[in-house]
């Protein structure tokens, strides 16, 4: 299992580096459309859709249209809607639960989560248009938080963060991930190599107080995104969102924490 996981990770890394090395927006947009279609298919399956491939095809067509015809300012409202969706509906679901599969509220929630995934991938393209480094610097915050949480949870984890949703996560792990993010991003502000990254631009524009608040909000959003997908899988009785990525599960399993973060980062970036 570990060997399969490592091989898949290396293949994904090689593909990602190859795509970025081409420095071609149309190529990136096509790759993003394919990933979005797969993530939408997985989402429809987790929500109990009878024909997930049909829903995924419709959403992918809408994404492709927006990706090629809109600019960041055109879809700014969509990113604001995505943030509002997480604040008003998806985050509260961690406490109040999800509606029954097959119910009308569940169908509405399917669409709402679909919009949040759409916003995530469009935000990915907006960040990419700024620069590859800028996009990667936002995604790295989520990855650093996850790695920091894993090791902190292993070493110190005692109090469960969400025992009925994801028993493996702890408050100590979440705090450890947050501290790791603050430490590494703060260090990056002292290194010229990272001058065009999200964290450095944020600190230079607004100072340390806003920097810490924004990093805290992003880490919290990443945790919520991870937990919400775990909630979906638990309700569906699924271990992974799919088996598209051997050893890693599905696309949603890899991007769940990014779904609420990327639209938020774009909104913050409008002021940088």
C-alpha positions, 0 to 999 in steps of 0.5 A, a space after each residue: 500500500 505504501 509503495 503504491 501511494 509513493 508511486 502515485 504521488 511521484 507520478 502526480 508530481 511529475 505530471 504537475 511539474 510537466 504541466 507547469 513547465 509548459 507555461 501554457 494557460 490553455 493546457 492548465 485549463 484543460 487539465 483543471 477541467 479534467 480534474 474538476 470533472 472527476 471531482 464533480 463525479 466523485 461529489 455526485 456519487 457521495 451525495 447519492 446521485 443515480 447518474 453522477 456522470 451526467 451531473 459531472 459532464 454538465 458542471 464540467 461544461 459550465 466550468 470550461 465556459 467560465 475558465 475560457 471566457 471570464 476574468 478574475 473580476 468577472 467571477 469575484 462575486 462567485 468567490 464571495 458566494 463560495 466563502 459565504 457558502 462555507 460560513 452559512 451552510 457547510 461549516 454548520 453541517 459539521 455540527 448539525 449533520 447532513 440531510 438524508 440521501 435522496 431528500 430535497 435538502 440533500 439535492 440542494 446541498 449537492 448543488 451548493 457543494 458543487 458551486 464550492 468546488 467550481 469556485 475552488 478550481 476557478 480560483 486555482 486558475 486565477 492564482 495561476 494567472 498571477 504566477 505558478 509560484 503564487 498558486 503553489 504558495 497558497 496551496 503550500 499553506 494547506 499542505 504545511 498545515 496538514 503535515 504539521 497537524 499529522 506529526 503534532 497529532 501523533 506526538 501530542 494528540 489527546 483531545 479529539 477534534 471531531 470524534 464522530 466525523 474523523 476520529 484521527 484528528 485532534 485539537 493538538 494536531 490542529 494547533 500544531 499545524 497552525 503553529 507550523 504554518 505561522 513559523 514557516 510563512 513568517 520565516 519566508 518573509 525574511 528570504 528574498 526567494 519568496 518575495 512574490 508568494 502569497 504570505 510575503 505579499 500579505 505581510 508586506 501589505 498589511 503587517 503582522 496582525 493581519 498576517 497572523 489573522 489571515 493565516 489562522 483563517 486559512 488554516 481553519 478553512 482547510 480543516 473545515 474542508 477536510 472534515 466536511 468531505 469526511 462527513 460526506 464519506 461517513 454518510 455514504 459509507 465510503 472510505 475514499 471519494 473514489 479509487 482514481 488515484 491508487 493509494 490516495 483515493 480520489 481527487 476530492 480526497 486530495 483537494 478537500 482542504 483546498 476547496 474553501 481555501 482557494 476562493 478565500 485566498 483570491 478574495 484576500 489577494 484582491 487587496 494585495 
